[in-house]
Every structure is written in structure tokens, then in C-alpha cells.
Amino acid sequence: MSRARMTILAAGLIGLCAGALAFYWTGGPARNASAEACNAARTVAANLGPLARGELAAFKVTTAPMIAPNLAFKAPDGRDVTLADFRGRVVLLNLWATWCAPCRHEMPALDRLQQTLGGQTFEVVAVNIDTRNPDRAATWLTDNGIRHMAHYADHSARIFQDLKAAGRAFGMPTTLLIDANGCELGFLAGPAEWASEDALRLIRTALGT
């Protein structure tokens, strides 16, 4: 095969792959199936809209809920887990790091939120993404009295890149609210007072209580 023909073939394959990705993200059966699976989440998200105020004014409600990316990270015992493992409960997914001052500032509030509402139907899943000194996060949590949240981690920080690719990570901390079916209800870029009455009202509405 000539070099010119190989170049044309390679370009065609690249175009085909790009087209397939565009088809997936802008339409196609996978996206349609995701939207259909999240029909019930639309009503819940609509109810959250008026509650994105006060301490949660920066919370962005997802107007057309879709299945959240099946992000992978480590459980406290070192097991590999994904978001799919949390199906059946509402999840507040939070990405944090010890080098991030706003992250550290909001951790006590996230811990109180877990203490107040955490259980079989809800969990604050705070994933540490420190890429150096893996033990630092656990030590920091202990030293600062954070004892109600489980210590999840991704020391490769791949989870942040995956969320960034999905248009949901613009900085740190980053937080997503995901329903029991894995559908994104909303997200927040930056810190928030997650133990405030505004936050409790929003989470309880997501839980249907």
C-alpha cells in the first residue's frame, strides 16, 4: 500500500472515531438510553431548582439528568470501587485534596452532613486526590476530627480528569449530587456550607423526605 493511501486511510479512521464519539455525546442510543433511565430524576431536579439559594446559591441543577460517569476510585480498605457500586442510595460525591485550602475548609461541614443524613439511603463520598504522600489525607482527617465519612481516594487523580472531560470539574473542590439510579441531579464548583439548613433542605428533597 502506498504511503499516500495509508495516510488517507488513517485520516479516515480518525474521522470515523471522532464521529463515533460525537455521536455518543450529542445523541445516539447510549445517550438516549441514559436520558430514558433518568426520566424520574427530571422531576427531582426541577424540585431542587428553587432550593439552590443561600449557602447553596452556586449549586447548578442539571436540567436534563443523565447517568453520571462511572468513576473509579479506592474504598477505605483498598478495594476498587465505582459509582455504580453506590446504586440504591443518593450520593454527594466530593473531590478534595489536602493542598486545597477551600477543600479543607468545607470538610467539617461535609462530615456533619454525613453524620446527620448518612445511612442506607445517602452517603457523602469524599474522594481524596492527593498524588503524593498517600497517608497524608488519612492523617489530616484524623487530626481534624473528621470521623463520620469513609476515606475514599484516587491517588492517580484520574477521577478529576474524567470529570473534567465530562465538563464537571473546573477546579477544587468539585461536588456532584447523584440520585439512587446513578443520575446526576446537580453539581457545584467550589466550597459550600454543606451542613447548613439550605444544604440539608436540598439533600432531603433529593432523598424525597
C-alpha positions in Angstrom: 0.0 0.0 0.0 1.4 3.4 -0.9 2.2 6.0 1.7 -0.4 8.4 0.4 -3.1 5.7 0.5 -2.1 4.8 4.1 -2.3 8.4 5.1 -5.8 8.7 3.6 -6.9 5.5 5.4 -5.5 6.7 8.7 -7.3 10.0 8.3 -10.5 8.2 7.6 -10.2 6.1 10.7 -9.5 9.1 12.8 -12.5 10.8 11.4 -14.7 7.7 12.0 -13.6 7.5 15.6 -14.2 11.2 16.2 -17.6 10.9 14.6 -18.5 8.0 16.8 -17.5 10.0 19.9 -19.5 13.0 18.7 -22.5 10.7 18.1 -22.2 9.2 21.6 -22.0 12.6 23.3 -24.5 14.5 21.2 -27.1 11.8 20.5 -27.1 8.1 19.7 -28.5 5.1 21.5 -26.2 5.3 24.6 -27.2 8.9 25.3 -30.9 8.2 24.6 -30.8 5.2 27.0 -29.1 7.3 29.7 -31.8 10.0 29.3 -34.6 7.5 29.5 -33.1 5.9 32.6 -33.1 9.3 34.2 -36.7 10.3 33.5 -37.7 10.3 37.1 -34.7 12.4 38.0 -36.1 15.3 35.9 -38.9 15.8 38.4 -36.5 15.7 41.4 -34.1 18.1 39.7 -36.9 20.5 39.0 -37.8 20.5 42.7 -34.2 21.3 43.6 -34.1 24.4 41.4 -35.8 26.8 43.9 -33.6 25.4 46.7 -30.3 26.4 45.1 -30.1 29.5 47.1 -28.4 31.0 50.2 -25.4 28.8 51.2 -26.1 26.6 48.1 -26.6 29.5 45.6 -23.7 28.2 43.5 -25.3 24.8 43.1 -26.2 24.1 39.4 -29.2 21.9 38.9 -28.9 19.5 36.0 -31.9 20.4 33.7 -31.6 17.2 31.7 -30.3 14.5 34.1 -28.1 11.7 32.6 -26.3 8.8 34.1 -23.1 10.2 35.8 -19.7 8.9 34.5 -18.9 5.6 36.2 -15.9 7.0 38.1 -13.4 4.6 39.7 -11.6 5.1 43.0 -10.4 3.2 46.1 -12.5 2.2 49.1 -11.1 2.7 52.6 -10.0 -1.0 52.6 -8.1 -0.5 49.3 -10.8 -2.2 47.1 -11.5 -0.9 43.6 -15.0 0.7 43.6 -17.0 2.7 41.1 -20.0 4.9 41.3 -22.2 2.0 40.2 -21.4 0.3 43.5 -23.4 3.0 45.2 -26.6 2.5 43.3 -29.6 2.4 45.6 -28.5 5.4 47.6 -28.2 9.2 46.9 -24.6 10.2 46.8 -22.9 13.5 47.3 -19.6 13.0 45.5 -16.9 15.4 46.6 -13.3 15.6 45.2 -10.8 17.1 47.7 -7.1 17.3 48.4 -5.0 18.4 51.4 -3.2 21.0 49.3 -6.6 22.7 48.6 -7.5 25.2 51.2 -11.2 25.5 50.3 -11.4 21.7 50.3 -10.1 21.6 53.8 -12.4 24.4 54.9 -15.6 22.5 53.9 -14.6 19.0 55.1 -16.0 19.5 58.7 -19.4 20.6 57.1 -19.4 17.5 54.8 -18.6 15.4 57.9 -21.6 16.9 59.8 -23.8 16.3 56.8 -22.8 12.6 56.7 -23.4 12.4 60.5 -26.9 14.0 60.1 -28.2 12.3 57.0 -25.8 9.5 56.2 -27.1 5.9 56.2 -28.7 3.3 53.9 -30.2 6.0 51.6 -27.5 8.6 51.5 -23.7 8.9 51.7 -21.2 11.7 51.4 -18.5 10.1 49.2 -15.4 12.4 49.6 -12.6 11.2 47.4 -9.1 12.4 48.1 -6.9 13.0 45.1 -3.5 13.7 46.7 -1.0 12.3 44.3 1.9 12.4 46.8 2.2 11.1 50.3 -0.9 8.9 50.2 -1.1 8.7 54.0 -1.3 12.5 54.4 -5.1 12.6 53.8 -5.9 10.0 56.4 -3.7 11.7 59.0 -5.3 15.1 58.2 -8.8 13.7 58.6 -7.9 12.2 62.0 -6.1 15.3 63.2 -9.1 17.4 62.3 -11.8 15.2 63.9 -13.3 14.1 60.6 -14.7 10.8 61.7 -18.1 10.2 60.1 -17.1 10.0 56.4 -15.3 7.0 54.9 -11.9 7.7 53.5 -12.1 7.2 49.7 -9.1 8.0 47.5 -7.7 8.1 44.0 -4.0 8.9 44.2 -3.7 8.9 40.4 -6.2 11.9 40.3 -7.7 10.2 37.3 -11.2 10.8 38.7 -10.7 14.6 38.4 -9.6 14.2 34.7 -12.6 12.1 34.0 -14.9 14.6 35.5 -13.1 17.4 33.7 -13.6 15.6 30.4 -17.3 15.4 31.2 -17.5 19.1 31.8 -17.9 18.8 35.6 -14.5 19.6 37.1 -13.4 23.3 36.8 -11.3 23.4 40.0 -11.2 22.1 43.5 -13.3 21.2 45.4 -15.8 19.7 42.9 -19.1 18.2 44.1 -21.8 16.2 42.3 -25.2 15.2 43.6 -26.2 11.8 42.2 -29.5 10.0 42.7 -30.1 6.4 43.7 -30.2 5.4 40.0 -26.8 7.0 39.2 -28.4 10.1 37.6 -26.7 13.4 38.1 -29.1 15.9 39.8 -26.6 18.8 40.0 -23.1 20.0 40.7 -21.1 22.7 42.4 -17.7 24.1 41.7 -16.0 25.4 44.8 -16.8 25.0 48.5 -20.1 25.2 50.2 -21.6 25.0 53.8 -22.9 21.5 53.4 -24.2 21.3 57.0 -26.3 24.5 56.6 -30.1 24.4 56.6 -30.0 25.3 52.9 -27.9 22.2 52.2 -30.0 19.9 54.4 -33.2 21.1 52.7 -31.7 20.4 49.3 -30.4 16.9 50.2 -33.6 15.9 51.9 -35.6 17.0 48.8 -33.3 14.8 46.7 -34.0 12.0 49.1 -37.7 12.6 48.9 -38.1 13.2 52.6 
